[in-house]
């Protein structure tokens, strides 16, 4: 298996993780499709959102695949006046990853990172491993420690957690 930069960072920090390979559609990269191809429940699949803010610049937010972003909450927490999702065409320039492969233990710059507080209620969750067709399953506490993300409520759940 080819190691991604995110996996190498976790190796150096001696953090356990598992890489899950799956078939991907280059157009459809949503959490529902990832769930279908990995047999992981959507609430346990986290998505990485890249936002552009008027004062702090780029901000990265990790929320459950079963949640909707609350942009106003990010604006309040980051003390900005305006927050918008970065255009898909700009994701690679901002993070070094193509859309559908973004994993923020290894974005090209140290951006302000948010992690939804609810993520810590899960023992493990998955996030992109740095390539479009790989998910990284990781302990939520370990993920928080390596990213040093600010814990906050930046999303509204759409689905309840399934066991």
C-alpha positions as CSV (number, residue, x, y, z in Angstrom):
1,X,0.0,0.0,0.0
2,X,1.2,3.5,-0.9
3,X,1.5,5.7,2.2
4,X,0.0,9.1,2.1
5,X,1.6,12.1,3.8
6,X,-1.2,12.0,6.4
7,X,-0.4,8.4,7.2
8,X,3.3,9.3,7.6
9,X,2.4,12.0,10.0
10,X,0.4,9.6,12.1
11,X,3.2,7.0,12.0
12,X,5.7,9.6,13.3
13,X,3.3,10.4,16.1
14,X,2.9,6.7,16.9
15,X,-0.9,7.0,16.3
16,X,-2.8,3.9,15.2
17,X,-5.0,4.1,12.2
18,X,-6.4,1.9,9.4
19,X,-6.5,2.7,5.7
20,X,-9.7,1.6,3.9
21,X,-9.4,1.3,0.2
22,X,-12.6,1.7,-1.9
23,X,-13.7,2.3,-5.4
24,X,-14.5,5.9,-6.1
25,X,-16.4,7.9,-8.6
26,X,-14.4,11.0,-9.7
27,X,-17.6,13.0,-9.9
28,X,-19.5,11.8,-6.8
29,X,-17.3,12.2,-3.7
30,X,-20.0,12.6,-1.1
31,X,-20.2,10.7,2.1
32,X,-23.2,8.7,1.0
33,X,-21.1,7.2,-1.9
34,X,-18.2,6.6,0.4
35,X,-20.5,4.8,2.8
36,X,-21.9,2.6,0.0
37,X,-18.3,1.6,-1.0
38,X,-16.8,1.1,2.5
39,X,-19.7,-0.2,4.6
40,X,-19.1,2.6,7.1
41,X,-22.1,4.4,8.5
42,X,-22.4,8.0,7.1
43,X,-22.3,9.6,10.6
44,X,-18.9,8.0,11.2
45,X,-17.5,9.4,7.9
46,X,-16.1,12.9,8.4
47,X,-15.9,15.4,5.6
48,X,-13.3,18.1,5.4
49,X,-14.6,21.5,4.4
50,X,-12.4,24.4,3.3
51,X,-13.7,27.8,3.9
52,X,-12.5,31.3,3.0
53,X,-12.9,34.0,5.6
54,X,-12.5,37.8,5.4
55,X,-10.0,38.2,8.3
56,X,-8.2,34.9,8.9
57,X,-8.1,33.6,5.4
58,X,-8.5,29.8,5.0
59,X,-10.2,27.8,7.6
60,X,-10.6,24.0,7.6
61,X,-13.6,22.3,9.3
62,X,-14.2,18.6,10.0
63,X,-17.8,17.6,10.4
64,X,-19.8,14.4,10.3
65,X,-21.0,13.2,6.9
66,X,-24.5,13.3,8.3
67,X,-24.3,17.0,9.2
68,X,-24.8,20.3,7.6
69,X,-22.4,23.2,8.0
70,X,-23.5,26.2,10.1
71,X,-21.4,28.9,8.5
72,X,-22.6,31.5,11.0
73,X,-21.1,29.5,13.8
74,X,-17.7,29.5,12.2
75,X,-17.9,33.2,11.6
76,X,-18.6,33.8,15.3
77,X,-15.9,31.4,16.6
78,X,-13.2,32.6,14.3
79,X,-14.1,36.3,14.8
80,X,-14.7,36.9,11.1
81,X,-17.5,38.8,9.5
82,X,-17.9,36.5,6.4
83,X,-17.3,32.9,5.7
84,X,-17.8,31.0,2.4
85,X,-17.0,27.6,1.2
86,X,-13.9,27.6,-1.0
87,X,-14.7,27.0,-4.7
88,X,-13.9,23.4,-5.7
89,X,-11.5,24.6,-8.3
90,X,-9.4,26.3,-5.5
91,X,-9.2,23.3,-3.1
92,X,-6.0,21.9,-4.6
93,X,-4.3,25.2,-4.6
94,X,-5.2,25.8,-1.0
95,X,-4.6,22.4,0.5
96,X,-2.4,20.4,-2.0
97,X,-5.3,18.0,-2.4
98,X,-7.8,17.5,-5.1
99,X,-11.5,17.6,-4.1
100,X,-12.4,14.3,-2.5
101,X,-8.9,13.7,-1.2
102,X,-8.5,16.4,1.4
103,X,-7.1,15.3,4.8
104,X,-6.2,18.0,7.1
105,X,-3.5,16.4,9.2
106,X,-1.4,17.3,6.1
107,X,-2.7,20.4,4.4
108,X,0.1,22.5,2.9
109,X,-0.2,25.3,5.5
110,X,-1.1,25.4,9.1
111,X,-4.7,26.6,8.8
112,X,-7.1,27.3,11.7
113,X,-8.8,23.9,12.1
114,X,-12.2,23.2,13.6
115,X,-13.5,19.8,14.7
116,X,-17.1,19.3,15.7
117,X,-17.4,18.6,19.4
118,X,-19.7,15.6,18.7
119,X,-16.8,13.8,17.0
120,X,-15.3,13.1,20.4
121,X,-18.4,11.1,21.3
122,X,-17.4,8.5,18.8
123,X,-14.6,6.1,19.6
124,X,-13.5,6.2,16.0
125,X,-14.4,7.9,12.8
126,X,-13.0,8.0,9.3
127,X,-11.6,10.9,7.2
128,X,-10.0,11.1,3.8
129,X,-6.5,9.6,3.9
130,X,-5.0,12.1,1.4
131,X,-6.1,10.2,-1.7
132,X,-9.5,10.2,-3.3
133,X,-10.0,6.4,-2.9
134,X,-8.7,6.0,0.6
135,X,-10.3,6.6,4.0
136,X,-8.4,6.7,7.3
137,X,-10.1,5.2,10.3
138,X,-8.7,6.8,13.5
139,X,-9.5,7.2,17.1
140,X,-11.3,10.5,17.6
141,X,-9.1,11.6,20.6
142,X,-5.9,10.8,18.7
143,X,-7.2,12.7,15.7
144,X,-8.0,15.7,17.9
145,X,-4.5,15.6,19.5
146,X,-2.6,15.4,16.1
147,X,-4.6,18.2,14.5
148,X,-4.9,20.4,17.6
149,X,-8.3,21.4,16.2
150,X,-10.5,23.9,18.0
151,X,-13.6,22.0,19.3
152,X,-16.9,23.6,18.6
153,X,-20.3,23.1,17.2
154,X,-20.1,24.1,13.6
155,X,-22.8,21.8,12.1
156,X,-26.3,20.5,12.6
157,X,-26.8,16.8,12.5
158,X,-29.1,15.5,9.8
159,X,-29.1,11.8,10.8
160,X,-28.9,10.1,14.2
161,X,-25.9,7.9,14.9
162,X,-26.4,4.2,13.9
163,X,-24.7,1.4,15.7
